[in-house]
Amino acid sequence: MDKASQILTLIQPFVDEGKILPRDKREIERHIDDFVLLFDNNQLIACAGLKDCQEGAMGEIYSLAVAQNLQNTGLSSQLLSKILAQAKQRQFSKIFALTKFGTDWFIKHGFTQMQIADLPSKRQQYFNHERNSSIFFKEVN
């Protein structure tokens, strides 16, 4: 199974629960280089996209998921370490995520809750007010 298909399979249960926004395979394929991936025996077990906002040296984390049978095993912390390393390599000064769930996880991992006005201006335009997500920022050191 190719990487895009594995990402879709991994995130689908969270999409079904409304925790992750749906993506189609072509969209994932087009942005496959955004993804930070963790594998175990060639099986994708965790992923997250890190999109360049093209503004303010900021990156947006999206589609963050850890396999349901591996929740609470420390994989999300490993994934965040890889995300931060990639953000540093890409010279982002900050990363952010929009979420309706897992707010405690973001706070535990050093993210600060922010407001819509703190988002890059282009991202503010696409903020889904109906979804009413919380916004979390973290400095990249």
Backbone as ProteinMPNN parsed JSONL, in Angstrom:
{"seq_chain_A": "MDKASQILTLIQPFVDEGKILPRDKREIERHIDDFVLLFDNNQLIACAGLKDCQEGAMGEIYSLAVAQNLQNTGLSSQLLSKILAQAKQRQFSKIFALTKFGTDWFIKHGFTQMQIADLPSKRQQYFNHERNSSIFFKEVN", "coords_chain_A": {"N_chain_A": [[0.851, -1.177, 0.0], [0.597, 2.218, -0.852], [2.06, 5.311, 0.501], [0.182, 7.455, 0.713], [-2.264, 6.093, 0.728], [-1.933, 4.63, 3.069], [-1.881, 6.712, 4.938], [-4.488, 7.716, 4.643], [-5.95, 5.46, 5.546], [-5.074, 5.34, 8.201], [-5.985, 7.811, 9.294], [-8.727, 7.704, 8.902], [-10.58, 6.557, 10.928], [-10.577, 8.671, 12.773], [-11.487, 10.772, 11.253], [-14.067, 9.831, 10.844], [-15.031, 10.122, 13.426], [-15.126, 12.828, 13.6], [-12.896, 14.173, 14.461], [-10.698, 14.729, 12.884], [-10.304, 16.576, 9.928], [-11.759, 15.608, 6.806], [-9.84, 14.26, 4.097], [-8.898, 13.824, 0.69], [-7.458, 11.239, -1.388], [-5.954, 12.265, -3.534], [-5.369, 14.864, -2.672], [-3.756, 14.324, -0.443], [-1.652, 12.975, -1.73], [-0.68, 15.073, -3.304], [0.408, 16.673, -1.36], [2.235, 15.124, -0.03], [4.856, 15.428, 0.837], [4.604, 17.085, 2.999], [4.092, 15.48, 5.141], [4.959, 13.966, 8.215], [6.021, 10.896, 9.232], [5.592, 7.908, 11.124], [6.714, 4.646, 11.299], [6.222, 1.132, 11.895], [7.574, -1.898, 11.361], [7.153, -1.528, 8.547], [4.547, -0.622, 8.6], [2.355, 2.054, 8.801], [2.092, 3.95, 11.681], [1.725, 6.362, 12.917], [1.078, 9.784, 12.086], [1.447, 13.12, 10.768], [0.645, 16.127, 9.147], [2.602, 18.92, 8.064], [2.237, 21.968, 7.173], [3.466, 24.649, 5.203], [2.776, 27.905, 5.886], [3.403, 30.051, 4.359], [3.777, 32.562, 5.329], [4.927, 34.679, 7.83], [6.81, 32.837, 8.77], [5.646, 30.445, 9.694], [4.278, 27.218, 10.462], [1.627, 24.907, 9.89], [0.218, 22.327, 11.712], [-1.489, 19.441, 10.745], [-3.955, 16.817, 10.391], [-3.044, 15.073, 12.423], [-2.392, 12.002, 13.77], [-2.459, 8.979, 15.663], [-2.226, 5.515, 15.544], [-5.126, 3.788, 16.59], [-4.905, 1.532, 18.259], [-2.519, 1.997, 19.453], [-2.572, 4.158, 21.09], [-1.68, 6.397, 23.748], [0.939, 5.517, 24.201], [3.205, 6.956, 23.961], [3.855, 7.573, 21.387], [2.82, 9.892, 20.217], [4.362, 11.9, 21.324], [6.863, 11.247, 20.24], [6.254, 11.704, 17.572], [5.718, 14.465, 17.645], [8.301, 15.387, 18.244], [9.604, 14.795, 15.837], [8.12, 16.426, 14.125], [8.801, 18.966, 15.12], [11.544, 18.939, 14.553], [11.461, 18.881, 11.756], [10.152, 21.311, 11.339], [12.065, 23.084, 12.285], [14.141, 22.582, 10.467], [12.907, 23.543, 8.191], [12.917, 26.147, 8.78], [10.886, 27.401, 10.277], [9.475, 29.636, 12.624], [7.437, 29.293, 14.365], [4.932, 26.836, 15.117], [1.588, 25.743, 14.583], [-1.645, 24.479, 15.549], [-4.999, 23.606, 14.837], [-7.701, 22.524, 16.688], [-10.387, 20.491, 17.877], [-10.355, 18.631, 19.742], [-8.318, 16.959, 22.195], [-7.07, 19.044, 23.54], [-5.778, 19.135, 26.009], [-3.515, 17.595, 25.503], [-2.006, 19.224, 23.787], [-1.439, 21.41, 25.465], [0.007, 20.098, 27.485], [2.263, 19.48, 26.016], [3.583, 21.879, 25.696], [2.37, 23.813, 24.1], [0.667, 26.904, 23.495], [-2.497, 28.296, 24.045], [-4.134, 30.269, 21.653], [-5.565, 33.054, 19.811], [-7.837, 33.609, 17.009], [-6.941, 35.88, 15.686], [-4.206, 35.67, 15.943], [-3.357, 33.904, 14.065], [-1.766, 33.37, 10.848], [-2.604, 35.828, 8.38], [-3.742, 34.912, 5.931], [-4.582, 32.381, 6.709], [-6.465, 32.988, 8.607], [-8.576, 33.811, 7.054], [-9.609, 31.424, 6.151], [-10.55, 30.175, 8.359], [-12.749, 28.036, 9.984], [-15.532, 28.986, 11.366], [-17.818, 27.708, 12.234], [-16.939, 25.193, 12.995], [-15.393, 25.897, 15.14], [-12.776, 25.582, 16.337], [-10.105, 25.144, 18.73], [-7.078, 26.998, 19.02], [-3.694, 26.397, 18.912], [-0.369, 27.335, 19.596], [3.161, 26.88, 19.191], [6.497, 27.674, 19.912], [9.321, 27.264, 17.8], [12.32, 25.956, 18.576]], "CA_chain_A": [[0.0, 0.0, 0.0], [1.411, 3.43, -0.918], [2.005, 6.155, 1.688], [-1.073, 8.214, 0.767], [-3.317, 5.148, 1.14], [-1.72, 4.324, 4.484], [-2.31, 7.887, 5.702], [-5.96, 7.709, 4.632], [-6.413, 4.374, 6.412], [-4.786, 5.704, 9.586], [-6.788, 8.942, 9.778], [-10.163, 7.507, 8.672], [-11.41, 6.459, 12.143], [-10.652, 9.988, 13.4], [-12.378, 11.529, 10.376], [-15.418, 9.345, 11.147], [-15.413, 10.672, 14.741], [-15.144, 14.285, 13.517], [-11.701, 14.72, 15.105], [-9.803, 15.174, 11.817], [-11.042, 16.94, 8.72], [-11.547, 14.637, 5.728], [-8.922, 14.564, 2.992], [-8.962, 12.77, -0.329], [-6.148, 10.67, -1.708], [-5.194, 13.178, -4.408], [-4.88, 15.963, -1.841], [-2.628, 13.794, 0.337], [-0.544, 12.73, -2.671], [-0.147, 16.374, -3.718], [1.114, 17.27, -0.225], [2.867, 14.011, 0.692], [6.098, 15.895, 1.468], [4.24, 17.738, 4.26], [3.818, 14.511, 6.202], [5.913, 13.317, 9.097], [5.451, 9.555, 9.359], [6.248, 6.912, 11.974], [6.396, 3.286, 10.848], [6.669, -0.034, 12.642], [7.511, -3.032, 10.421], [6.565, -1.026, 7.295], [3.146, -0.25, 8.822], [2.234, 3.414, 9.31], [1.46, 3.929, 13.003], [1.441, 7.734, 13.328], [1.378, 10.755, 11.034], [0.959, 14.495, 10.878], [1.08, 17.033, 8.096], [3.151, 20.195, 8.498], [2.072, 22.83, 6.006], [4.071, 25.972, 5.221], [1.724, 28.918, 5.719], [3.905, 31.062, 3.437], [3.601, 33.855, 5.973], [5.354, 34.743, 9.224], [7.648, 31.678, 9.118], [4.814, 29.559, 10.509], [3.799, 25.973, 9.887], [0.402, 24.395, 10.499], [0.095, 20.88, 11.882], [-2.828, 18.945, 10.428], [-4.106, 15.365, 10.274], [-2.21, 14.388, 13.41], [-3.073, 10.776, 14.2], [-1.715, 7.805, 16.129], [-3.082, 4.329, 15.421], [-5.984, 3.664, 17.769], [-4.424, 0.48, 19.157], [-1.24, 2.419, 20.023], [-2.784, 5.399, 21.832], [-1.101, 6.477, 25.095], [2.192, 4.756, 24.266], [4.32, 7.87, 23.761], [4.094, 7.834, 19.965], [2.51, 11.283, 19.868], [5.538, 12.696, 21.704], [7.878, 10.979, 19.21], [5.798, 12.386, 16.369], [5.938, 15.896, 17.85], [9.748, 15.632, 18.11], [9.921, 14.799, 14.398], [7.484, 17.624, 13.568], [9.63, 20.113, 15.506], [12.794, 18.857, 13.789], [11.166, 19.3, 10.388], [9.849, 22.747, 11.382], [13.353, 23.774, 12.432], [14.828, 22.436, 9.181], [12.221, 24.408, 7.232], [13.104, 27.495, 9.312], [9.674, 27.976, 10.863], [9.689, 30.144, 13.984], [6.315, 28.788, 15.164], [3.986, 25.906, 14.518], [0.286, 25.836, 15.24], [-2.643, 23.469, 15.203], [-6.387, 23.878, 15.171], [-8.259, 21.26, 17.148], [-11.575, 20.458, 18.719], [-10.112, 17.555, 20.702], [-6.921, 16.817, 22.577], [-6.482, 20.309, 23.971], [-4.858, 18.848, 27.116], [-2.265, 17.102, 24.922], [-1.243, 20.37, 23.285], [-0.952, 22.165, 26.628], [1.034, 19.248, 28.116], [3.46, 19.494, 25.178], [4.167, 23.209, 25.61], [1.66, 24.726, 23.203], [-0.106, 27.953, 24.154], [-3.745, 28.58, 23.332], [-4.116, 31.602, 21.077], [-6.811, 33.518, 19.203], [-7.872, 33.642, 15.542], [-6.131, 37.02, 15.239], [-2.795, 35.297, 15.984], [-3.067, 33.079, 12.889], [-1.393, 34.128, 9.643], [-3.82, 36.458, 7.841], [-4.383, 34.041, 4.93], [-5.226, 31.264, 7.412], [-7.643, 33.551, 9.272], [-9.664, 33.864, 6.074], [-10.179, 30.092, 5.95], [-10.94, 29.612, 9.651], [-14.131, 27.564, 9.981], [-16.141, 29.442, 12.61], [-18.808, 26.714, 12.659], [-16.215, 24.121, 13.679], [-15.001, 26.527, 16.401], [-11.599, 24.895, 16.864], [-9.133, 25.843, 19.563], [-5.847, 27.268, 18.273], [-2.53, 26.233, 19.77], [0.915, 27.703, 19.004], [4.389, 26.496, 19.882], [7.73, 28.219, 19.348], [10.276, 26.268, 17.323], [13.645, 26.352, 19.09]], "C_chain_A": [[0.9, 1.245, 0.0], [1.182, 4.31, 0.316], [0.679, 6.907, 1.816], [-2.222, 7.31, 1.23], [-3.177, 4.793, 2.612], [-2.159, 5.489, 5.377], [-3.835, 7.919, 5.776], [-6.521, 6.651, 5.574], [-6.216, 4.735, 7.88], [-5.719, 6.795, 10.1], [-8.293, 8.682, 9.712], [-11.004, 7.357, 9.945], [-11.595, 7.811, 12.835], [-11.505, 10.945, 12.566], [-13.822, 11.142, 10.699], [-15.938, 9.906, 12.473], [-15.498, 12.196, 14.726], [-13.938, 14.949, 14.147], [-10.689, 15.262, 14.099], [-10.656, 15.502, 10.603], [-10.752, 15.925, 7.608], [-10.597, 15.167, 4.659], [-9.121, 13.48, 1.95], [-7.551, 12.363, -0.718], [-5.326, 11.619, -2.568], [-4.612, 14.344, -3.62], [-3.667, 15.504, -1.026], [-1.428, 13.551, -0.574], [0.136, 14.037, -3.071], [0.722, 16.995, -2.615], [1.862, 16.218, 0.596], [4.152, 14.449, 1.396], [5.844, 16.68, 2.751], [4.279, 16.756, 5.426], [5.066, 13.991, 6.9], [5.269, 11.973, 9.434], [6.272, 8.704, 10.32], [5.761, 5.537, 11.536], [6.89, 2.266, 11.862], [6.475, -1.234, 11.722], [6.775, -2.666, 9.133], [5.085, -0.683, 7.392], [3.125, 1.163, 9.409], [1.477, 3.381, 10.637], [1.148, 5.331, 13.527], [1.826, 8.674, 12.186], [0.888, 12.131, 11.44], [1.483, 15.259, 9.673], [1.635, 18.299, 8.73], [3.226, 21.098, 7.27], [2.749, 24.175, 6.218], [2.978, 26.998, 4.946], [2.133, 30.048, 4.785], [3.766, 32.466, 4.003], [4.095, 33.759, 7.415], [6.198, 33.576, 9.687], [6.912, 30.709, 10.04], [4.394, 28.319, 9.721], [2.563, 25.496, 10.633], [0.436, 22.872, 10.534], [-1.337, 20.493, 11.538], [-2.798, 17.43, 10.312], [-3.156, 14.597, 11.197], [-2.979, 13.179, 13.935], [-2.07, 9.72, 14.633], [-2.69, 6.641, 16.068], [-3.842, 4.097, 16.722], [-5.478, 2.613, 18.755], [-3.092, 0.835, 19.819], [-1.348, 3.755, 20.764], [-2.133, 5.278, 23.213], [0.148, 5.62, 25.266], [3.415, 5.648, 24.053], [4.605, 8.19, 22.304], [3.812, 9.279, 19.584], [3.675, 12.202, 20.242], [6.665, 12.493, 20.694], [7.534, 11.725, 17.926], [6.044, 13.891, 16.49], [7.422, 16.244, 17.73], [10.15, 15.7, 16.641], [9.313, 16.025, 13.713], [8.346, 18.847, 13.871], [10.956, 20.112, 14.751], [12.571, 19.309, 12.35], [10.872, 20.803, 10.334], [11.138, 23.565, 11.481], [14.121, 23.737, 11.115], [14.226, 23.373, 8.139], [12.227, 25.868, 7.679], [11.802, 28.179, 9.721], [10.026, 28.491, 12.253], [8.606, 29.618, 14.924], [5.572, 27.727, 14.368], [2.666, 26.089, 15.254], [-0.614, 24.719, 14.754], [-4.014, 23.979, 15.615], [-7.015, 22.548, 15.553], [-9.534, 21.468, 17.945], [-11.38, 19.452, 19.857], [-8.644, 17.555, 21.081], [-6.27, 18.097, 23.054], [-5.493, 20.088, 25.112], [-3.503, 18.384, 26.59], [-1.403, 18.27, 24.452], [-0.647, 21.173, 24.444], [0.186, 21.397, 27.309], [2.355, 19.318, 27.34], [3.964, 20.914, 24.859], [3.544, 24.156, 24.606], [0.883, 25.726, 24.055], [-1.368, 28.208, 23.347], [-3.751, 30.044, 22.91], [-5.485, 31.911, 20.452], [-6.71, 33.486, 17.671], [-6.957, 34.743, 15.011], [-4.631, 36.713, 15.229], [-2.385, 34.429, 14.794], [-2.534, 33.957, 11.759], [-2.663, 34.638, 8.962], [-4.518, 35.592, 6.799], [-5.138, 32.904, 5.611], [-6.476, 31.736, 8.146], [-8.847, 33.541, 8.333], [-10.356, 32.524, 5.911], [-10.594, 29.422, 7.261], [-12.425, 29.263, 9.613], [-14.769, 27.906, 11.335], [-17.183, 28.45, 13.122], [-18.142, 25.572, 13.422], [-15.716, 24.597, 15.047], [-13.836, 25.807, 17.081], [-10.816, 25.786, 17.814], [-7.844, 25.954, 18.753], [-4.689, 27.205, 19.253], [-1.251, 26.531, 18.998], [2.05, 27.161, 19.848], [5.568, 27.118, 19.154], [8.598, 27.053, 18.896], [11.663, 26.733, 17.738], [14.74, 25.527, 18.459]], "O_chain_A": [[1.859, 1.313, 0.769], [0.241, 4.093, 1.078], [0.115, 6.987, 2.907], [-3.054, 7.726, 2.036], [-4.173, 4.669, 3.324], [-2.738, 5.277, 6.443], [-4.404, 8.125, 6.848], [-7.466, 6.918, 6.317], [-7.086, 4.47, 8.71], [-6.198, 6.711, 11.231], [-9.062, 9.362, 10.392], [-12.061, 7.982, 10.037], [-12.648, 8.07, 13.418], [-12.168, 11.827, 13.113], [-14.694, 12.004, 10.814], [-17.137, 10.139, 12.626], [-15.895, 12.801, 15.722], [-13.942, 16.163, 14.353], [-9.908, 16.156, 14.426], [-11.612, 14.792, 10.292], [-9.627, 15.44, 7.486], [-10.564, 16.362, 4.365], [-9.47, 12.347, 2.283], [-6.58, 13.057, -0.414], [-4.122, 11.761, -2.351], [-3.484, 14.765, -3.876], [-2.669, 16.22, -0.935], [-0.302, 13.892, -0.214], [1.361, 14.108, -3.167], [1.653, 17.749, -2.899], [2.093, 16.411, 1.79], [4.501, 13.9, 2.442], [6.778, 16.918, 3.518], [4.479, 17.159, 6.572], [6.066, 13.635, 6.276], [4.118, 11.917, 9.867], [7.501, 8.772, 10.326], [4.56, 5.294, 11.416], [7.852, 2.507, 12.592], [5.348, -1.554, 11.344], [5.891, -3.394, 8.683], [4.434, -0.475, 6.368], [3.801, 1.435, 10.401], [0.367, 2.854, 10.716], [0.385, 5.474, 14.483], [2.759, 8.41, 11.427], [0.044, 12.287, 12.322], [2.618, 15.062, 9.238], [1.195, 18.706, 9.805], [4.142, 21.004, 6.453], [2.624, 24.776, 7.285], [2.333, 26.963, 3.898], [1.316, 30.907, 4.452], [3.653, 33.439, 3.257], [3.709, 32.841, 8.139], [6.3, 33.338, 10.891], [7.464, 30.22, 11.026], [4.185, 28.36, 8.508], [2.457, 25.657, 11.849], [0.655, 22.218, 9.515], [-2.285, 21.138, 11.986], [-1.733, 16.834, 10.154], [-2.548, 13.604, 10.798], [-4.077, 13.314, 14.475], [-0.991, 9.582, 14.058], [-3.841, 6.761, 16.489], [-3.279, 4.196, 17.812], [-5.612, 2.791, 19.965], [-2.586, 0.076, 20.645], [-0.337, 4.404, 21.034], [-2.05, 4.186, 23.774], [0.388, 5.064, 26.337], [4.538, 5.149, 23.973], [5.495, 8.987, 22.007], [4.49, 9.834, 18.721], [3.939, 13.18, 19.543], [7.35, 13.449, 20.329], [8.405, 12.303, 17.277], [6.524, 14.521, 15.547], [7.766, 17.286, 17.172], [10.941, 16.557, 16.247], [9.93, 16.599, 12.815], [8.596, 19.668, 12.989], [11.44, 21.171, 14.353], [13.392, 20.034, 11.788], [11.29, 21.487, 9.4], [11.277, 24.606, 10.839], [14.688, 24.746, 10.695], [14.942, 23.929, 7.307], [11.617, 26.723, 7.037], [11.637, 29.385, 9.534], [10.789, 27.853, 12.978], [8.824, 29.507, 16.13], [5.578, 27.715, 13.137], [2.635, 26.534, 16.402], [-0.386, 24.105, 13.712], [-4.161, 24.689, 16.61], [-6.881, 21.561, 14.83], [-9.721, 22.493, 18.599], [-12.152, 19.432, 20.816], [-7.815, 18.1, 20.353], [-5.048, 18.233, 22.986], [-4.475, 20.777, 25.183], [-2.463, 18.728, 27.153], [-0.197, 18.292, 24.699], [0.519, 21.565, 24.399], [1.208, 21.983, 27.665], [3.432, 19.227, 27.929], [4.679, 21.121, 23.879], [4.124, 25.194, 24.291], [0.495, 25.431, 25.186], [-1.323, 28.323, 22.123], [-3.422, 30.936, 23.692], [-6.427, 31.125, 20.56], [-5.619, 33.35, 17.117], [-6.277, 34.557, 14.002], [-3.863, 37.421, 14.578], [-1.194, 34.241, 14.545], [-2.818, 35.154, 11.716], [-3.686, 33.954, 8.969], [-5.747, 35.533, 6.772], [-6.207, 32.503, 5.151], [-7.436, 30.979, 8.293], [-9.979, 33.298, 8.75], [-11.539, 32.468, 5.575], [-10.948, 28.243, 7.275], [-13.257, 30.096, 9.252], [-14.567, 27.199, 12.322], [-17.405, 28.364, 14.33], [-18.708, 25.044, 14.379], [-15.624, 23.812, 15.991], [-13.911, 25.468, 18.262], [-10.855, 27.013, 17.72], [-7.558, 25.109, 17.905], [-4.697, 27.871, 20.289], [-1.064, 26.043, 17.883], [1.922, 27.003, 21.062], [5.631, 27.093, 17.925], [8.612, 25.993, 19.521], [12.128, 27.785, 17.3], [15.915, 25.72, 18.77]]}, "name": "protein", "num_of_chains": 1, "seq": "MDKASQILTLIQPFVDEGKILPRDKREIERHIDDFVLLFDNNQLIACAGLKDCQEGAMGEIYSLAVAQNLQNTGLSSQLLSKILAQAKQRQFSKIFALTKFGTDWFIKHGFTQMQIADLPSKRQQYFNHERNSSIFFKEVN"}
